[in-house]
Amino acid sequence: MEHHPAAARLTEAATSAVQQHGTGNLLRVVLIVMVLGCALTAWFLLSGYKRKDD
């Protein structure tokens, strides 16, 4: 398996956030990113329905 430096940095940042602030802040960030991702996906999918194919 390849080593990805970006993934290692992300894992290290998440680990330090949990150690310093507990799981509450990490969970809050994950939920916010999830909601924003769902909204962006819905907008992207639903924007295709506005176009008229003549």
PDB file of N, CA, C, O and CB in Angstrom:
ATOM      1  N   MET A   1       0.843  -1.170   0.000  1.00  0.00           N
ATOM      2  CA  MET A   1       0.000   0.000   0.000  1.00  0.00           C
ATOM      3  C   MET A   1       0.891   1.237   0.000  1.00  0.00           C
ATOM      4  O   MET A   1       1.896   1.289   0.709  1.00  0.00           O
ATOM      5  CB  MET A   1      -0.960  -0.004   1.215  1.00  0.00           C
ATOM      6  N   GLU A   2       0.507   2.247  -0.814  1.00  0.00           N
ATOM      7  CA  GLU A   2       1.294   3.466  -0.906  1.00  0.00           C
ATOM      8  C   GLU A   2       1.062   4.364   0.287  1.00  0.00           C
ATOM      9  O   GLU A   2      -0.001   4.350   0.908  1.00  0.00           O
ATOM     10  CB  GLU A   2       0.972   4.207  -2.180  1.00  0.00           C
ATOM     11  N   HIS A   3       2.073   5.138   0.589  1.00  0.00           N
ATOM     12  CA  HIS A   3       1.962   6.118   1.671  1.00  0.00           C
ATOM     13  C   HIS A   3       1.598   7.470   1.064  1.00  0.00           C
ATOM     14  O   HIS A   3       2.282   7.950   0.160  1.00  0.00           O
ATOM     15  CB  HIS A   3       3.295   6.212   2.492  1.00  0.00           C
ATOM     16  N   HIS A   4       0.530   8.083   1.556  1.00  0.00           N
ATOM     17  CA  HIS A   4       0.087   9.382   1.060  1.00  0.00           C
ATOM     18  C   HIS A   4       0.350  10.431   2.129  1.00  0.00           C
ATOM     19  O   HIS A   4      -0.257  10.378   3.199  1.00  0.00           O
ATOM     20  CB  HIS A   4      -1.421   9.353   0.670  1.00  0.00           C
ATOM     21  N   PRO A   5       1.239  11.383   1.868  1.00  0.00           N
ATOM     22  CA  PRO A   5       1.573  12.394   2.874  1.00  0.00           C
ATOM     23  C   PRO A   5       0.373  13.248   3.274  1.00  0.00           C
ATOM     24  O   PRO A   5       0.264  13.639   4.436  1.00  0.00           O
ATOM     25  CB  PRO A   5       2.675  13.288   2.355  1.00  0.00           C
ATOM     26  N   ALA A   6      -0.529  13.544   2.341  1.00  0.00           N
ATOM     27  CA  ALA A   6      -1.699  14.362   2.676  1.00  0.00           C
ATOM     28  C   ALA A   6      -2.604  13.615   3.642  1.00  0.00           C
ATOM     29  O   ALA A   6      -3.131  14.208   4.584  1.00  0.00           O
ATOM     30  CB  ALA A   6      -2.480  14.748   1.402  1.00  0.00           C
ATOM     31  N   ALA A   7      -2.788  12.324   3.420  1.00  0.00           N
ATOM     32  CA  ALA A   7      -3.626  11.528   4.313  1.00  0.00           C
ATOM     33  C   ALA A   7      -2.991  11.420   5.690  1.00  0.00           C
ATOM     34  O   ALA A   7      -3.688  11.432   6.705  1.00  0.00           O
ATOM     35  CB  ALA A   7      -3.863  10.130   3.729  1.00  0.00           C
ATOM     36  N   ALA A   8      -1.671  11.316   5.723  1.00  0.00           N
ATOM     37  CA  ALA A   8      -0.978  11.236   7.010  1.00  0.00           C
ATOM     38  C   ALA A   8      -1.129  12.536   7.777  1.00  0.00           C
ATOM     39  O   ALA A   8      -1.337  12.519   8.991  1.00  0.00           O
ATOM     40  CB  ALA A   8       0.508  10.910   6.809  1.00  0.00           C
ATOM     41  N   ARG A   9      -1.027  13.674   7.078  1.00  0.00           N
ATOM     42  CA  ARG A   9      -1.206  14.973   7.742  1.00  0.00           C
ATOM     43  C   ARG A   9      -2.626  15.147   8.248  1.00  0.00           C
ATOM     44  O   ARG A   9      -2.840  15.686   9.334  1.00  0.00           O
ATOM     45  CB  ARG A   9      -0.856  16.113   6.789  1.00  0.00           C
ATOM     46  N   LEU A  10      -3.601  14.694   7.463  1.00  0.00           N
ATOM     47  CA  LEU A  10      -4.999  14.797   7.878  1.00  0.00           C
ATOM     48  C   LEU A  10      -5.264  13.927   9.101  1.00  0.00           C
ATOM     49  O   LEU A  10      -5.947  14.351  10.033  1.00  0.00           O
ATOM     50  CB  LEU A  10      -5.934  14.393   6.728  1.00  0.00           C
ATOM     51  N   THR A  11      -4.729  12.723   9.097  1.00  0.00           N
ATOM     52  CA  THR A  11      -4.893  11.828  10.241  1.00  0.00           C
ATOM     53  C   THR A  11      -4.219  12.398  11.480  1.00  0.00           C
ATOM     54  O   THR A  11      -4.763  12.318  12.581  1.00  0.00           O
ATOM     55  CB  THR A  11      -4.324  10.444   9.925  1.00  0.00           C
ATOM     56  N   GLU A  12      -3.042  12.970  11.302  1.00  0.00           N
ATOM     57  CA  GLU A  12      -2.328  13.570  12.432  1.00  0.00           C
ATOM     58  C   GLU A  12      -3.083  14.769  12.988  1.00  0.00           C
ATOM     59  O   GLU A  12      -3.138  14.954  14.204  1.00  0.00           O
ATOM     60  CB  GLU A  12      -0.918  13.991  12.011  1.00  0.00           C
ATOM     61  N   ALA A  13      -3.663  15.585  12.118  1.00  0.00           N
ATOM     62  CA  ALA A  13      -4.437  16.743  12.565  1.00  0.00           C
ATOM     63  C   ALA A  13      -5.689  16.304  13.320  1.00  0.00           C
ATOM     64  O   ALA A  13      -6.043  16.894  14.340  1.00  0.00           O
ATOM     65  CB  ALA A  13      -4.823  17.624  11.369  1.00  0.00           C
ATOM     66  N   ALA A  14      -6.356  15.268  12.814  1.00  0.00           N
ATOM     67  CA  ALA A  14      -7.553  14.773  13.483  1.00  0.00           C
ATOM     68  C   ALA A  14      -7.206  14.176  14.845  1.00  0.00           C
ATOM     69  O   ALA A  14      -7.938  14.367  15.815  1.00  0.00           O
ATOM     70  CB  ALA A  14      -8.260  13.728  12.609  1.00  0.00           C
ATOM     71  N   THR A  15      -6.100  13.461  14.914  1.00  0.00           N
ATOM     72  CA  THR A  15      -5.671  12.855  16.178  1.00  0.00           C
ATOM     73  C   THR A  15      -5.326  13.920  17.205  1.00  0.00           C
ATOM     74  O   THR A  15      -5.695  13.803  18.374  1.00  0.00           O
ATOM     75  CB  THR A  15      -4.467  11.938  15.953  1.00  0.00           C
ATOM     76  N   SER A  16      -4.617  14.960  16.776  1.00  0.00           N
ATOM     77  CA  SER A  16      -4.262  16.013  17.726  1.00  0.00           C
ATOM     78  C   SER A  16      -5.491  16.790  18.169  1.00  0.00           C
ATOM     79  O   SER A  16      -5.559  17.225  19.319  1.00  0.00           O
ATOM     80  CB  SER A  16      -3.238  16.964  17.112  1.00  0.00           C
ATOM     81  N   ALA A  17      -6.471  16.975  17.275  1.00  0.00           N
ATOM     82  CA  ALA A  17      -7.702  17.671  17.654  1.00  0.00           C
ATOM     83  C   ALA A  17      -8.473  16.875  18.692  1.00  0.00           C
ATOM     84  O   ALA A  17      -9.031  17.449  19.627  1.00  0.00           O
ATOM     85  CB  ALA A  17      -8.581  17.922  16.424  1.00  0.00           C
ATOM     86  N   VAL A  18      -8.507  15.565  18.535  1.00  0.00           N
ATOM     87  CA  VAL A  18      -9.214  14.717  19.500  1.00  0.00           C
ATOM     88  C   VAL A  18      -8.494  14.737  20.845  1.00  0.00           C
ATOM     89  O   VAL A  18      -9.135  14.786  21.895  1.00  0.00           O
ATOM     90  CB  VAL A  18      -9.329  13.265  18.974  1.00  0.00           C
ATOM     91  N   GLN A  19      -7.172  14.700  20.815  1.00  0.00           N
ATOM     92  CA  GLN A  19      -6.419  14.684  22.066  1.00  0.00           C
ATOM     93  C   GLN A  19      -6.535  16.011  22.803  1.00  0.00           C
ATOM     94  O   GLN A  19      -6.589  16.019  24.033  1.00  0.00           O
ATOM     95  CB  GLN A  19      -4.954  14.366  21.797  1.00  0.00           C
ATOM     96  N   GLN A  20      -6.576  17.119  22.099  1.00  0.00           N
ATOM     97  CA  GLN A  20      -6.606  18.424  22.734  1.00  0.00           C
ATOM     98  C   GLN A  20      -8.006  18.849  23.144  1.00  0.00           C
ATOM     99  O   GLN A  20      -8.185  19.423  24.219  1.00  0.00           O
ATOM    100  CB  GLN A  20      -6.020  19.447  21.816  1.00  0.00           C
ATOM    101  N   HIS A  21      -8.992  18.580  22.315  1.00  0.00           N
ATOM    102  CA  HIS A  21     -10.317  19.136  22.533  1.00  0.00           C
ATOM    103  C   HIS A  21     -11.408  18.087  22.735  1.00  0.00           C
ATOM    104  O   HIS A  21     -12.564  18.449  22.958  1.00  0.00           O
ATOM    105  CB  HIS A  21     -10.679  20.002  21.385  1.00  0.00           C
ATOM    106  N   GLY A  22     -11.087  16.846  22.666  1.00  0.00           N
ATOM    107  CA  GLY A  22     -12.106  15.816  22.788  1.00  0.00           C
ATOM    108  C   GLY A  22     -12.756  15.543  21.450  1.00  0.00           C
ATOM    109  O   GLY A  22     -12.411  16.161  20.443  1.00  0.00           O
ATOM    110  N   THR A  23     -13.689  14.622  21.443  1.00  0.00           N
ATOM    111  CA  THR A  23     -14.314  14.220  20.183  1.00  0.00           C
ATOM    112  C   THR A  23     -15.420  15.164  19.748  1.00  0.00           C
ATOM    113  O   THR A  23     -15.883  15.069  18.611  1.00  0.00           O
ATOM    114  CB  THR A  23     -14.866  12.828  20.306  1.00  0.00           C
ATOM    115  N   GLY A  24     -15.858  16.065  20.605  1.00  0.00           N
ATOM    116  CA  GLY A  24     -16.968  16.952  20.257  1.00  0.00           C
ATOM    117  C   GLY A  24     -16.664  17.839  19.075  1.00  0.00           C
ATOM    118  O   GLY A  24     -17.492  17.956  18.172  1.00  0.00           O
ATOM    119  N   ASN A  25     -15.498  18.471  19.049  1.00  0.00           N
ATOM    120  CA  ASN A  25     -15.145  19.364  17.940  1.00  0.00           C
ATOM    121  C   ASN A  25     -14.955  18.588  16.650  1.00  0.00           C
ATOM    122  O   ASN A  25     -15.385  19.044  15.591  1.00  0.00           O
ATOM    123  CB  ASN A  25     -13.874  20.149  18.267  1.00  0.00           C
ATOM    124  N   LEU A  26     -14.330  17.440  16.715  1.00  0.00           N
ATOM    125  CA  LEU A  26     -14.128  16.629  15.516  1.00  0.00           C
ATOM    126  C   LEU A  26     -15.473  16.185  14.941  1.00  0.00           C
ATOM    127  O   LEU A  26     -15.680  16.243  13.729  1.00  0.00           O
ATOM    128  CB  LEU A  26     -13.247  15.402  15.833  1.00  0.00           C
ATOM    129  N   LEU A  27     -16.370  15.750  15.792  1.00  0.00           N
ATOM    130  CA  LEU A  27     -17.692  15.326  15.345  1.00  0.00           C
ATOM    131  C   LEU A  27     -18.449  16.495  14.727  1.00  0.00           C
ATOM    132  O   LEU A  27     -19.138  16.330  13.721  1.00  0.00           O
ATOM    133  CB  LEU A  27     -18.490  14.732  16.513  1.00  0.00           C
ATOM    134  N   ARG A  28     -18.323  17.656  15.320  1.00  0.00           N
ATOM    135  CA  ARG A  28     -18.986  18.849  14.797  1.00  0.00           C
ATOM    136  C   ARG A  28     -18.464  19.177  13.394  1.00  0.00           C
ATOM    137  O   ARG A  28     -19.251  19.493  12.501  1.00  0.00           O
ATOM    138  CB  ARG A  28     -18.769  20.050  15.749  1.00  0.00           C
ATOM    139  N   VAL A  29     -17.163  19.106  13.196  1.00  0.00           N
ATOM    140  CA  VAL A  29     -16.579  19.390  11.881  1.00  0.00           C
ATOM    141  C   VAL A  29     -17.029  18.351  10.863  1.00  0.00           C
ATOM    142  O   VAL A  29     -17.374  18.696   9.733  1.00  0.00           O
ATOM    143  CB  VAL A  29     -15.038  19.423  11.964  1.00  0.00           C
ATOM    144  N   VAL A  30     -17.027  17.097  11.252  1.00  0.00           N
ATOM    145  CA  VAL A  30     -17.457  16.035  10.336  1.00  0.00           C
ATOM    146  C   VAL A  30     -18.912  16.232   9.930  1.00  0.00           C
ATOM    147  O   VAL A  30     -19.248  16.066   8.757  1.00  0.00           O
ATOM    148  CB  VAL A  30     -17.271  14.651  10.985  1.00  0.00           C
ATOM    149  N   LEU A  31     -19.768  16.577  10.861  1.00  0.00           N
ATOM    150  CA  LEU A  31     -21.182  16.790  10.541  1.00  0.00           C
ATOM    151  C   LEU A  31     -21.377  17.992   9.631  1.00  0.00           C
ATOM    152  O   LEU A  31     -22.185  17.934   8.704  1.00  0.00           O
ATOM    153  CB  LEU A  31     -21.990  16.976  11.818  1.00  0.00           C
ATOM    154  N   ILE A  32     -20.656  19.075   9.873  1.00  0.00           N
ATOM    155  CA  ILE A  32     -20.784  20.263   9.023  1.00  0.00           C
ATOM    156  C   ILE A  32     -20.329  19.959   7.607  1.00  0.00           C
ATOM    157  O   ILE A  32     -20.987  20.357   6.646  1.00  0.00           O
ATOM    158  CB  ILE A  32     -19.971  21.433   9.599  1.00  0.00           C
ATOM    159  N   VAL A  33     -19.209  19.257   7.467  1.00  0.00           N
ATOM    160  CA  VAL A  33     -18.702  18.904   6.141  1.00  0.00           C
ATOM    161  C   VAL A  33     -19.689  17.973   5.436  1.00  0.00           C
ATOM    162  O   VAL A  33     -19.900  18.095   4.229  1.00  0.00           O
ATOM    163  CB  VAL A  33     -17.306  18.235   6.246  1.00  0.00           C
ATOM    164  N   MET A  34     -20.289  17.055   6.173  1.00  0.00           N
ATOM    165  CA  MET A  34     -21.255  16.136   5.591  1.00  0.00           C
ATOM    166  C   MET A  34     -22.494  16.882   5.075  1.00  0.00           C
ATOM    167  O   MET A  34     -22.969  16.613   3.971  1.00  0.00           O
ATOM    168  CB  MET A  34     -21.664  15.082   6.624  1.00  0.00           C
ATOM    169  N   VAL A  35     -23.008  17.811   5.871  1.00  0.00           N
ATOM    170  CA  VAL A  35     -24.194  18.571   5.464  1.00  0.00           C
ATOM    171  C   VAL A  35     -23.880  19.435   4.245  1.00  0.00           C
ATOM    172  O   VAL A  35     -24.671  19.492   3.302  1.00  0.00           O
ATOM    173  CB  VAL A  35     -24.701  19.453   6.627  1.00  0.00           C
ATOM    174  N   LEU A  36     -22.720  20.110   4.262  1.00  0.00           N
ATOM    175  CA  LEU A  36     -22.346  20.925   3.110  1.00  0.00           C
ATOM    176  C   LEU A  36     -22.141  20.074   1.865  1.00  0.00           C
ATOM    177  O   LEU A  36     -22.506  20.488   0.765  1.00  0.00           O
ATOM    178  CB  LEU A  36     -21.080  21.715   3.412  1.00  0.00           C
ATOM    179  N   GLY A  37     -21.567  18.899   2.026  1.00  0.00           N
ATOM    180  CA  GLY A  37     -21.386  17.998   0.891  1.00  0.00           C
ATOM    181  C   GLY A  37     -22.713  17.523   0.323  1.00  0.00           C
ATOM    182  O   GLY A  37     -22.873  17.440  -0.895  1.00  0.00           O
ATOM    183  N   CYS A  38     -23.660  17.214   1.188  1.00  0.00           N
ATOM    184  CA  CYS A  38     -24.994  16.788   0.723  1.00  0.00           C
ATOM    185  C   CYS A  38     -25.704  17.927  -0.006  1.00  0.00           C
ATOM    186  O   CYS A  38     -26.344  17.706  -1.033  1.00  0.00           O
ATOM    187  CB  CYS A  38     -25.857  16.303   1.913  1.00  0.00           C
ATOM    188  N   ALA A  39     -25.591  19.136   0.523  1.00  0.00           N
ATOM    189  CA  ALA A  39     -26.229  20.285  -0.117  1.00  0.00           C
ATOM    190  C   ALA A  39     -25.606  20.554  -1.482  1.00  0.00           C
ATOM    191  O   ALA A  39     -26.323  20.825  -2.445  1.00  0.00           O
ATOM    192  CB  ALA A  39     -26.114  21.532   0.775  1.00  0.00           C
ATOM    193  N   LEU A  40     -24.295  20.483  -1.573  1.00  0.00           N
ATOM    194  CA  LEU A  40     -23.616  20.705  -2.850  1.00  0.00           C
ATOM    195  C   LEU A  40     -23.979  19.621  -3.863  1.00  0.00           C
ATOM    196  O   LEU A  40     -24.186  19.918  -5.040  1.00  0.00           O
ATOM    197  CB  LEU A  40     -22.097  20.746  -2.645  1.00  0.00           C
ATOM    198  N   THR A  41     -24.056  18.392  -3.424  1.00  0.00           N
ATOM    199  CA  THR A  41     -24.433  17.296  -4.313  1.00  0.00           C
ATOM    200  C   THR A  41     -25.872  17.465  -4.804  1.00  0.00           C
ATOM    201  O   THR A  41     -26.155  17.270  -5.986  1.00  0.00           O
ATOM    202  CB  THR A  41     -24.271  15.944  -3.597  1.00  0.00           C
ATOM    203  N   ALA A  42     -26.780  17.829  -3.892  1.00  0.00           N
ATOM    204  CA  ALA A  42     -28.181  18.044  -4.278  1.00  0.00           C
ATOM    205  C   ALA A  42     -28.291  19.187  -5.283  1.00  0.00           C
ATOM    206  O   ALA A  42     -29.020  19.084  -6.270  1.00  0.00           O
ATOM    207  CB  ALA A  42     -29.049  18.344  -3.033  1.00  0.00           C
ATOM    208  N   TRP A  43     -27.565  20.277  -5.032  1.00  0.00           N
ATOM    209  CA  TRP A  43     -27.598  21.412  -5.962  1.00  0.00           C
ATOM    210  C   TRP A  43     -27.090  20.989  -7.334  1.00  0.00           C
ATOM    211  O   TRP A  43     -27.686  21.337  -8.353  1.00  0.00           O
ATOM    212  CB  TRP A  43     -26.755  22.586  -5.421  1.00  0.00           C
ATOM    213  N   PHE A  44     -25.998  20.245  -7.361  1.00  0.00           N
ATOM    214  CA  PHE A  44     -25.414  19.804  -8.624  1.00  0.00           C
ATOM    215  C   PHE A  44     -26.380  18.901  -9.390  1.00  0.00           C
ATOM    216  O   PHE A  44     -26.545  19.049 -10.601  1.00  0.00           O
ATOM    217  CB  PHE A  44     -24.092  19.070  -8.372  1.00  0.00           C
ATOM    218  N   LEU A  45     -27.012  17.971  -8.686  1.00  0.00           N
ATOM    219  CA  LEU A  45     -27.922  17.048  -9.358  1.00  0.00           C
ATOM    220  C   LEU A  45     -29.203  17.732  -9.804  1.00  0.00           C
ATOM    221  O   LEU A  45     -29.697  17.471 -10.901  1.00  0.00           O
ATOM    222  CB  LEU A  45     -28.255  15.889  -8.446  1.00  0.00           C
ATOM    223  N   LEU A  46     -29.744  18.606  -8.962  1.00  0.00           N
ATOM    224  CA  LEU A  46     -31.009  19.257  -9.290  1.00  0.00           C
ATOM    225  C   LEU A  46     -30.853  20.382 -10.298  1.00  0.00           C
ATOM    226  O   LEU A  46     -31.835  20.769 -10.933  1.00  0.00           O
ATOM    227  CB  LEU A  46     -31.643  19.791  -8.043  1.00  0.00           C
ATOM    228  N   SER A  47     -29.658  20.916 -10.464  1.00  0.00           N
ATOM    229  CA  SER A  47     -29.468  22.000 -11.433  1.00  0.00           C
ATOM    230  C   SER A  47     -29.669  21.501 -12.859  1.00  0.00           C
ATOM    231  O   SER A  47     -29.977  22.293 -13.750  1.00  0.00           O
ATOM    232  CB  SER A  47     -28.069  22.615 -11.283  1.00  0.00           C
ATOM    233  N   GLY A  48     -29.503  20.224 -13.087  1.00  0.00           N
ATOM    234  CA  GLY A  48     -29.719  19.662 -14.414  1.00  0.00           C
ATOM    235  C   GLY A  48     -31.184  19.653 -14.822  1.00  0.00           C
ATOM    236  O   GLY A  48     -31.478  19.595 -16.016  1.00  0.00           O
ATOM    237  N   TYR A  49     -32.107  19.707 -13.879  1.00  0.00           N
ATOM    238  CA  TYR A  49     -33.525  19.668 -14.197  1.00  0.00           C
ATOM    239  C   TYR A  49     -34.015  21.017 -14.740  1.00  0.00           C
ATOM    240  O   TYR A  49     -35.072  21.073 -15.368  1.00  0.00           O
ATOM    241  CB  TYR A  49     -34.327  19.274 -12.957  1.00  0.00           C
ATOM    242  N   LYS A  50     -33.266  22.104 -14.510  1.00  0.00           N
ATOM    243  CA  LYS A  50     -33.686  23.414 -14.993  1.00  0.00           C
ATOM    244  C   LYS A  50     -33.452  23.553 -16.482  1.00  0.00           C
ATOM    245  O   LYS A  50     -34.164  24.309 -17.143  1.00  0.00           O
ATOM    246  CB  LYS A  50     -32.953  24.513 -14.249  1.00  0.00           C
ATOM    247  N   ARG A  51     -32.490  22.858 -17.022  1.00  0.00           N
ATOM    248  CA  ARG A  51     -32.145  23.003 -18.432  1.00  0.00           C
ATOM    249  C   ARG A  51     -33.220  22.371 -19.327  1.00  0.00           C
ATOM    250  O   ARG A  51     -33.741  21.296 -19.031  1.00  0.00           O
ATOM    251  CB  ARG A  51     -30.773  22.363 -18.712  1.00  0.00           C
ATOM    252  N   LYS A  52     -33.532  23.053 -20.405  1.00  0.00           N
ATOM    253  CA  LYS A  52     -34.495  22.497 -21.357  1.00  0.00           C
ATOM    254  C   LYS A  52     -33.733  21.899 -22.525  1.00  0.00           C
ATOM    255  O   LYS A  52     -32.894  22.563 -23.132  1.00  0.00           O
ATOM    256  CB  LYS A  52     -35.501  23.582 -21.850  1.00  0.00           C
ATOM    257  N   ASP A  53     -34.017  20.680 -22.829  1.00  0.00           N
ATOM    258  CA  ASP A  53     -33.405  20.010 -23.974  1.00  0.00           C
ATOM    259  C   ASP A  53     -34.346  20.125 -25.166  1.00  0.00           C
ATOM    260  O   ASP A  53     -35.347  19.414 -25.255  1.00  0.00           O
ATOM    261  CB  ASP A  53     -33.092  18.513 -23.654  1.00  0.00           C
ATOM    262  N   ASP A  54     -34.012  21.032 -26.082  1.00  0.00           N
ATOM    263  CA  ASP A  54     -34.892  21.227 -27.246  1.00  0.00           C
ATOM    264  C   ASP A  54     -34.483  20.349 -28.392  1.00  0.00           C
ATOM    265  O   ASP A  54     -35.112  20.382 -29.450  1.00  0.00           O
ATOM    266  CB  ASP A  54     -34.889  22.677 -27.690  1.00  0.00           C
TER     267      ASP A  54
END
